[in-house]
Amino acid sequence: MDTIGDFLTIIRNASVAKKPSCSAAASNMRAHLADVLKKNGFIRDYSVSEVRPGVKEISLQLKYIRGVSAITGVVRCSRPGCRLYYDCGAIPNVYNNLGICILTTSKGILSGSDAKQNHVGGELLCKVW
């Protein structure tokens, strides 16, 4: 089961449907992904709340600019059956730096530009533009 892929699909479907927010089951990985999306201006905010004891939910407030979603595309790159790893110098640019790639590194989950600044490589999770 690809939980990251499911999370990205929830975000993609909500942005295409022009929903103001979306929610999914919470995990540390999803919270860190949402944090990277927020820092790079793709979502307004996110919050993690406990629905009932032991069950948490992450809610994302999507960002729209003049009626157009800030997220126009999301692609899951590294899948459970085919992992993609990149060195610091080989981290790809997304749409000539108009988008970001998100990597899981030894220093946590980082955007491609942050990973280059920290001189670390890692597994390419997804590309967002």
Residue, then its C-alpha position, 0 to 999 in steps of 0.5 A: m500500500d502506497t500511503i504517500g501516493d494516496f495522500l498526493t492523490i487526495i490533494r490532487n483531486a481536491s485541488v482539481a475539484k476546487k475544494p477549499s480543504c481536504s483531509a486524510a489519515a495523519s502520519n509523521m510522513r504526511a505531516h512533513l510533506a504538508d510542511v514542505l508544501k506550506k513552506n514553498g507556498f503550495i498550500r495555505d496551512y495544515s493541522v493535525s487533530e485527534v478524531r478519537p483516541g489513537v486516530k489522527e487526521i491531517s487537514l490541509q487548507l488549499k491555496y488558490i490564486r485568482g481561482v486557480s489552484a497553486i498546485t497544478g500537478v503532482v507526480r509520485c516519483s519513487r514508488p514501493g516497487c521502484r525507488l529512485y535515489y539521487d545524489c546532491g548534484a543530480i537532484p532534478n529541477v521541476y519545470n525550470n524551478l517553477g515547481i519543487c521536488i520533495l526528497t527524504t534525506s538523512k536530515g529529514i524530508l526536504s525540498g530539492s533546493d533545501a537538499k542541495q543547500n544542505h549537500v545531501g541526496g536521498e529518495l525522490l518522493c514526488k514532484v509538485w508544480 
